[in-house]
Amino acid sequence: MDKRVEQNRAGWDLRAEAHASGASLYDVDGFRAGESSLRPFELEALGDVRGRSLLHLMCHFGLDTLSWARLGAEVTGLDFSGEAIAAARRLADEVGLPARFVQADVYDAADVLDADYDIVIATYGVLMWLPDLPEWARVVARLLRPGGVLFIGEFHPQQGQVDADLRITTSYFRTEPRTTEVAASYTGQQIAPHTQITWPWTISGLVNALVDAGLHINRLDELPVDLRQRHPTMEQGPDGLWRIPGNPIPLLLTCRATKPA
Ligand SMILES: C[S@@+](CC[C@H](N)C(=O)[O-])C[C@H]1O[C@@H](n2cnc3c(N)ncnc32)[C@H](O)[C@@H]1O
């Protein structure tokens, strides 16, 4: 494994442990009580998943994976964090949902899993951890059966370009990875200080990676809503999503692509 990816994995072990044991951002109690953690975007994009094989890449501690299982999909979750996978297995046992959770680097996914999924999903906070987006897209293409569908939901890269006052602080087109010292998770929980390395990506970089991997893009949307409050001016709507008044920048993107039959 790339040394930088290995370093990130240690950070994700810390986060997974903290998140699974009680982050307000992840409503684990609500999930235990029967609620779903899924957002309208992915539900609309994928429709009825009953009986369909679904692979959730970089699945964290499995809340979304198990929400898909609750809708009747035959789910597999993959993550490189041992803590995340252990927490996902515990949660599956606790709520009694059938699921397979596999610990592996996402770049090894096509070697360790069967390559014939109806659906592959990667959502919200995944692309920035990938040192090689074209290779990731090729792995996804190998994992899908012909006719299978990929759904990506992600924070828009323009968000990484601006500060809390929406001033541009960095080039959209930067290519170098960013090294950051962190001592807290995005949930606000304190975790042991460590170094994280993230990689920039662009919309065109994503589209071209998917196209070059042989996938057909059915739809790509940029949305003025976010899953959490990042800027002080953001307001939460009755749907639970956050918006900046006036919608000055895109906050999320969703993409649906298909492997040709
Ligand atoms: C922000 S979380 C994804 C959130 C998830 N969609 C959810 O709803 O909880 C990112 C996940 O990617 C995983 N990850 C990062 N790099 C990875 C890699 N190279 N291989 C496998 N998993 C990776 C992390 O362990 C973490 O669980």
The ligand as an SDF file (V2000), in Angstrom:
LIG
                    3D

 27 29  0  0  0  0  0  0  0  0999 V2000
  -15.9760    9.9870    4.7080 C   0  0  0  0  0  0  0  0  0  0  0  0
  -15.9750    8.2400    4.7910 S   0  0  0  0  0  0  0  0  0  0  0  0
  -17.2660    7.8190    3.7120 C   0  0  0  0  0  0  0  0  0  0  0  0
  -18.5370    8.0910    4.3390 C   0  0  0  0  0  0  0  0  0  0  0  0
  -19.5670    7.0300    4.0600 C   0  0  0  0  0  0  0  0  0  0  0  0
  -20.1010    7.2060    2.7490 N   0  0  0  0  0  0  0  0  0  0  0  0
  -20.6740    7.1270    5.0560 C   0  0  0  0  0  0  0  0  0  0  0  0
  -21.7700    7.4040    4.6480 O   0  0  0  0  0  0  0  0  0  0  0  0
  -20.4280    6.9220    6.2170 O   0  0  0  0  0  0  0  0  0  0  0  0
  -14.5800    7.7550    3.8230 C   0  0  0  0  0  0  0  0  0  0  0  0
  -14.2440    6.2780    3.9920 C   0  0  0  0  0  0  0  0  0  0  0  0
  -13.2780    5.9390    2.9810 O   0  0  0  0  0  0  0  0  0  0  0  0
  -12.4140    4.9730    3.5270 C   0  0  0  0  0  0  0  0  0  0  0  0
  -11.2080    4.9450    2.7000 N   0  0  0  0  0  0  0  0  0  0  0  0
  -10.3590    5.9670    2.4480 C   0  0  0  0  0  0  0  0  0  0  0  0
   -9.3710    5.5570    1.6250 N   0  0  0  0  0  0  0  0  0  0  0  0
   -9.6030    4.2410    1.3450 C   0  0  0  0  0  0  0  0  0  0  0  0
   -8.9500    3.2660    0.5610 C   0  0  0  0  0  0  0  0  0  0  0  0
   -7.8170    3.5480   -0.1000 N   0  0  0  0  0  0  0  0  0  0  0  0
   -9.4770    2.0370    0.4790 N   0  0  0  0  0  0  0  0  0  0  0  0
  -10.6260    1.7160    1.1570 C   0  0  0  0  0  0  0  0  0  0  0  0
  -11.2840    2.5970    1.9430 N   0  0  0  0  0  0  0  0  0  0  0  0
  -10.7820    3.8510    2.0310 C   0  0  0  0  0  0  0  0  0  0  0  0
  -12.2090    5.4320    4.9730 C   0  0  0  0  0  0  0  0  0  0  0  0
  -11.7690    4.3990    5.8290 O   0  0  0  0  0  0  0  0  0  0  0  0
  -13.5970    5.9410    5.3350 C   0  0  0  0  0  0  0  0  0  0  0  0
  -14.3410    4.9590    6.0050 O   0  0  0  0  0  0  0  0  0  0  0  0
  1  2  1  0
  2  3  1  0
  2 10  1  0
  3  4  1  0
  4  5  1  0
  5  6  1  0
  5  7  1  0
  7  8  2  0
  7  9  1  0
 10 11  1  0
 11 12  1  0
 11 26  1  0
 12 13  1  0
 13 14  1  0
 13 24  1  0
 14 15  1  0
 14 23  1  0
 15 16  2  0
 16 17  1  0
 17 18  1  0
 17 23  2  0
 18 19  1  0
 18 20  2  0
 20 21  1  0
 21 22  2  0
 22 23  1  0
 24 25  1  0
 24 26  1  0
 26 27  1  0
M  CHG  2   2   1   9  -1
M  END
$$$$
